[in-house]
Amino acid sequence: MFRAVVAARTWRETAYLLLDLVVGVAGFTFVVTGLSLGAGLLITLIGIPILVLTLLGCRGAAWLERRRARLLDLDLPDPPPLDGAGSFLRRASRPLVDGVAWRSALYLVLMLPVGIVTFTVAVTVWTTALGLLTLPVYAWSLPHGGPQFGDSYYWSKPWQLALASLAGAVLTLLAPWIVRLLAVCDRALVRGLLGTSRRELEERAQVLTETRSRTVDASIDERRRLERDLHDGAQQRLVALGMDLGIALEKLDSDPDAAKALLRDAHGDAQQALRELRDLARGIHPAVLTDRGLDAAVSGLAARSPVPVRVRGSLAQRPPASIEATAYFITSEALANVAKHADATSAEVSLAIEDDRLRVEIVDDGRGGADPEGAGLRGLADRAAALDGSFTVESPAGGGTRIVTELPCAS
């Protein structure tokens, strides 16, 4: 049992319980003040942005609480970010119907009574246990040589001090288990309100099922496109190359000049076939992506784009290969759309890793009006969703297009 007293887990959990009161006071004050003020001002419409900001603040506080929960050996996944699609009013009002935000608000409110109990019990148990355990050491400094009980009764005799120290030792051995019992309650609260709910899991499973189906269909279409490109391009050139070489061999002795002309044409066909094969391979998975990473691969895309493209940011670490490949494909398709449809004079690609998520932002100054539900952009969104990422499009008519992709890159 003594091992539990000095175990790191015991003191991590103790620290968590002591912080409960701080979180409870701050969270309760923030939530009650924000929701009350927002509800009271709803009639003036000023209350709506106050409610929205309060709920966004609750989501942010919940993010911090999931990190603090690691003291309890809990590693809860963060919920997906709020959907950024739709008009400004729809995006702005989305927190009002966000279950994650409301559960976070309830958690912060409940943390006040929970924090009062956990803080009080933890402090009382440890101070009492350690105070009694060490009483013989400092009893001489107390009035009458010991602690006072009632009006005139003092524990100052040696046997009384020894008994108090023994009781302190027993309570010290029991304290870690009391702390762990309180921590179990805290874990249940964190899991119940800050974890993923059953309904969200079911919705997520449904989304993944639909996304997987669309991704499979997109993969089949992509395979057919590659087969068609190979058949109509490189394969036809290679067939022509073989025929030219055969005819050249037949005429090599009888008509050397014609054979040289055929060999010259065959050489051109071979070079063209190699270029087409290289372009196909680059579209699937370029060698530079494997060798030098996403930064260099995107820079290569920018250099080949007919529209001037500026690449900003750099990645201090390489994401997993599947994340790199998906980010590259989305960037490639987005820049191809800029060149084909946007009528843009310039574009910009920004790369960054924030909170273990790869963020790729493509912005152009074209005519806008891109349809997020169109087949092309919908396919890119499905690729991101298949990796538990997000894909948002902002494309007001005449205002350019902004595409933001976020993919989880924690290894």
N, C-alpha and C positions, 0 to 999 in steps of 0.2 A: 504493500500500500504506500510505502514511502516513495516508491518510484513515481507514483502518480502526482505526488506533491511537487517534484522537481521536473516533471515532464513539460516539454515545450507546449504541448497541446493545452495543458491546464492553464498556463499563463496567457496563451493566445485567446482562449475562451474567456478568461477573466477580463482581459483588455476589451474584448468585444462587449461583454456585459456592462462594463463601466462606461463605454461609449454610447450605450443604448439611451441613457438619459439625455445626453447632449443632442443626439439625433432626434429623440422624441420631442424635446422642447423646441428645437429649431424647426423641425418638420411640422409639428402641430401648429405652431405660430404662423408659418408660411401658408399652409394649406387653408386653415380656417380664415385667416385674414384675406387671402386672395379670393377664395370662393365666396365668402360673405360679401366682400366689396364688389366682386363681379356680379353676383346675383342681385345685389341691391341697386346696381346701376344699369341693369338690363333694359329698363324702360327708356334710358337715354342712349342705348346702343353702345355706350362706352364700356359697359360691362362685358361685352362679348370679347374684345381683345384682352381684357384683364383675365377672363376665364381661360382663354386660349394660352396666354403666357403662363398662368398658374399651372395648367396641366402640362405644358411643355417643361416647366420647372420640375414638376413631379417626376416626369420621365427622366430628366437629368439626375435628380436625386436618387432615383431607383438604380440608375447606372452606377453611381458611386456606392450604393448599398450592396450591389452584387460584388463589387470589388472588396468591400469590407467583409462580406460573407466568406471570403477565402480564409479569414481567420478561423472560421468554423469548418474548414476543409470542404466548403461548398463552391463549386465552379459552375455557376448557372450561365447558360447562353443568353446573350442579349436578344431581345425581340427584334424582328425586322424593323427598319426605319419606316416612318410614315410614308405612305404612297405619295410621290411627288407629281403624279400625273393629274391632268385636269386643269381647270381654270384657277386663277389666283384665289377667288373666293372659296372654291371647293378645297383647295390645299390648305387655306388658312383656317377653315372651320373643321378640318379633319380631326384635330385633337379633341374636339367636343364629343365625338362619338368613338373615341379610341379607348377600348377596354383596358389596354396596358396602362394608359395614363390614369384612369379612374382607380384601378387597383393599386397603383403606386400612391395615389393620394390617400386611399384608405389605409395603406401600410404606414404612411407617415403619421396619420392621425392615431392609429393604434399604438405606435411606438412610444407615445407619451405614457400611458398607463403601464405598458410593458416595461419601459425603461425605468419608471419609478420603482417597480417591483424588483427587477433584476439588479439595478444599481444598489438598492437598499439591502437586499439579501446578500449580494456579493461582498459589499463593504462590511456589513455586520459580521458575516461569517469569518472573513479573513482577519479583520481587526480583533474580534473577540478571541479567535483561535491563537493568533500570534501574541496578543496581549497577555492571555493567561499562560501561554507556554513560557514566556520570558518574565513572568511576574517576579520570581525570586531575584532576578538581576536588578530590577529597578524598584522593588518594594520599599527599600530603605529611604527613597526620595519622597515617598508619599506621606501625608500626615498620619501619625500614629503607626507608621511602618507597614501599612497595607491598605487595600481598598476598603471603602466604607460601604456597609450594607445597612439600610435603615438609618435611624437617628444616631445610634451610638454603638453599633456593632462593627468591629474591624477584623479583617483577616490578616493577622500579623504574626501568628505563631508559626514556627517552622513546618509543623505538619499540615497547617492550613495552606501555606504557600506551596508545599510539595503537592498537595491534593489539587490545588488550582492549576499547577503546571502540568500535572497528569491529565486533567480535564482538557487543558489547552492542546496537549499532544494528541489526544483522541480527536478533538475537533479539527485539528490541522490535518489529520489523516482523512477525516470525512469531508473536508472542504472541497477537494477536487471533484468528488462525486456529486456534491450539491451543485457545484458550478456546471458540471456536465449535464445534470438534469435540467438546469435553466437553459443551457445551450441547446438541448433537444427541443425545447419549446420555441426558442428563437429560430432554429432551423425550420421547424414546421411553418412558422409565420412567413419566413423568407420564401420557402418553396411554394407555399400556397398563394402568396400575393405577388411575388416578383418572378416566379418561375413561369413556365409556359402552361397555359390552361389546356384542359382537354379539348375544348372547342377550337382553340387556336391550333392545336396539334392536328385535329381532324381537318380544319381548313387548309393547313399547310400540306397535309397528305394529299388532299384533293388537288391543290395547286400543282404539287410536284407530279401527280399522276397526269394531269392535263399537259403540263410542260414537257414531261417525258414523251408523251404521245406526239406532240408537235415537233419536238426535237428529233425523234425518230423519222418523222415524215420529212423534216428538213434535211436530215442526213441522206435519206433515200434520194431526194431531189438533187442534192449536191453530188451524190455519186453518179446519177444519171447525167448531170451537166458535165462532169469530168469525163465520163465515157463518151459523150457527144463531142466534147472538145478534142479528145484524143482521136476519135474516129474521123472527124472532119478536118482536123489539123495535122498533128504530127504523124498520125498513121498514114494519111493519104500521101504526105510528103515522103515518108519512108518507102511506101509502095512505089511511088514515082522514081525515087532514088534507086531502088533495086532494078527497075525496068531500064533506067538510063545506063546503069552500070552493065547490065546484060547486053544491051545493044552496043555499048562502047566496046565491050570485049569482042563482039562479033566483027566490028569494023576496025579493030585496032591494026590489023595487018593490011586490009584492003583499002581503007580510007582513014589514015591517021588524023587528018585535020578534023573530020567529022567526029571521030572518037574523042579528040581533045575537047571539042565543043560540048559533047555530051558529058564528059568528065567535069568540065567547068560548071555545067548546069547541075550535075549531081552534087558537086561540092557546095554550091549555093543552097540546094535543097537540104543538104545535111546540116549546114549552119542554121538555116531557118527552123528546121525540126528541133535542133538543140535549143534554140531560143524559146520556142513554144513549150518544149518540155520543161525548161528552166522556169518559165513564167508559171506553168501549172504547179510545179513543185513549190515555187515561192508562195503561191496563193494558198497551198495546203499547209505547209509548215516550213518556212525558209530556214536555211542553214544558219543564218546569222542569229536567229532567235535562239537556237540551241547553243551556239558557240558564245555569243556575247550578250544575250538577254534582250528584254523587251525594249530598253532604251534605244539600243542600236537598231533593232528591227523597225521600230516606229520612225526613227530618223531616216531609215532607208525608204519607208513608205512616203515620208514627207519629201524626200529628194526626188522621187519618181512622180509625184503628183503634178498634174498640169496646173493646178491652182497653188500659188505660194502658201506653204504651210510652215508655221513656226512651232517648234517643239519646246515646251517649257518643263522644268522639273527634272529630277533624276531619282532613281530608286537605289537606296542604300543597300538593299538586300533583294535577292531574286525571289519572286513568288514561286510557288509550286508550278511544275511544267504545265499542268492542265489549266491553271489560272493564266499563265503567260500566253498559252495558245489561244484561249478564248478572248483575252483582251486584245491580242494582235488581230484576230479575225474581225472582232467588232470594229476596231480602229480602221482596218483595211476597208471594210464594207462602208463605214461611215464616210471615209475620205473619197471612196469611189462615188458615193451618192452626191457628195459635195461637187465633184467634178462633173457629174452627169446632169444633175437636176437643180442645183442651188443657184446657178448664175452668180456665184460668189467671186470676189476679187482676192480674198485671203481667208485663211483658216488658221486655227491654233489648236494644238493638242497639249494638254497638261497631264503629267503623270505624278502621282504621289501615293505614299502609303501612310494612312492615318488610322490609328487604333486597329491595327492588324487587318486593314481592308485596303485593297488596291483601288485607287480612284483614278479613272481615266475620263477626262472631259474634252470633248471635241466641240469647238465653237466656230461658226462661219458667219460672214456678213452678207449672206445671200438673201433671196427673196422670202425665205421661211415658208410656212404653210405645210410643213411635212406632217403626214398623218401617222401618229404613233400606232394606230391599229392596222396600218397597211401591212402587206405581206412581208416586205423587207424588214421594216423596223420591228414588227411583231416577232419575226424569226430571231433577230438579235436579242430582243428581250427574253425570249425563251432560252437562248443559250446562257444568258446571265442567270436566269432563274434556276436553271438546271444545276448550277453550282452554288445555289443559295445566295445569289447576288441580286442587285437591283439595277434597273435600267430606266432612266427617265428622259423624256424628250420635251423640250420647250421650243416651240416653233411658231410664234405669232406671225401672221401674214405681214410681209415687208420688214420683219425685225430680225432676220437671221434665224439660225437653228443652234440650239445648245443641247448636246447629248452628254449625259453623265452616267457612267457605269461604275458600280462599286462591287468588288468581288472579295470574298474572304480569302486572305492569304496566310493565315496563321498555319504553321506547319504542325 
